[in-house]
Amino acid sequence: MITENVQQTHNVAIVYGSTELKAPAVMPWGQTVSYIRTPSGILIELCSPMA
């Protein structure tokens, strides 16, 4: 899922029951990425747009 604010989206997902698999981190190419698992078990990558 592409989002302008990975940290905020990640935090909201955790509040609503998702499990953090990888906290938001800035990749060497400048994109911010995190991973969560929804309460129903779906793996989601949150990432900022590519510049």
matplotlib code that plots the C-alpha trace (Angstrom):
import matplotlib.pyplot as plt

x = [0.0, 1.5, 1.0, 2.4, 3.0, 4.1, 4.7, 1.2, -0.5, 1.6, 0.6, -3.1, -3.0, -1.4, -4.1, -6.8, -5.3, -2.5, 0.7, 4.0, 6.4, 8.9, 8.9, 9.0, 12.6, 14.1, 15.7, 19.0, 17.0, 15.0, 11.7, 10.1, 8.9, 7.2, 5.4, 2.3, -0.1, -3.8, -6.0, -7.2, -3.7, -3.0, 0.6, 0.7, 3.7, 3.3, 5.6, 6.1, 5.9, 9.1, 10.6]
y = [0.0, 3.4, 6.2, 9.7, 9.1, 5.5, 6.1, 7.5, 4.7, 2.1, 3.5, 3.6, 0.0, -1.1, 0.7, -1.2, -4.6, -5.2, -6.7, -5.0, -7.2, -4.5, -0.9, 1.9, 2.4, 4.5, 2.4, 3.4, 4.7, 7.0, 5.2, 4.5, 0.9, -1.1, -4.4, -5.3, -8.3, -7.6, -9.3, -11.5, -12.6, -10.6, -9.3, -5.7, -3.6, 0.1, 2.3, 5.9, 6.8, 6.4, 9.8]
z = [0.0, -1.0, 1.5, 2.0, 5.7, 6.4, 10.1, 10.7, 8.7, 10.4, 13.9, 13.0, 11.7, 15.0, 17.0, 15.0, 15.8, 13.2, 14.3, 13.6, 11.6, 10.6, 11.9, 9.4, 8.0, 5.3, 2.6, 0.9, -2.1, 0.1, 0.3, 3.7, 4.2, 6.9, 7.2, 9.2, 9.5, 9.8, 12.4, 9.6, 8.8, 5.6, 5.2, 4.1, 3.0, 3.6, 1.6, 0.5, -3.2, -5.2, -6.0]

ax = plt.figure().add_subplot(projection="3d")
ax.plot(x, y, z, "-o")
ax.set_aspect("equal")
plt.show()
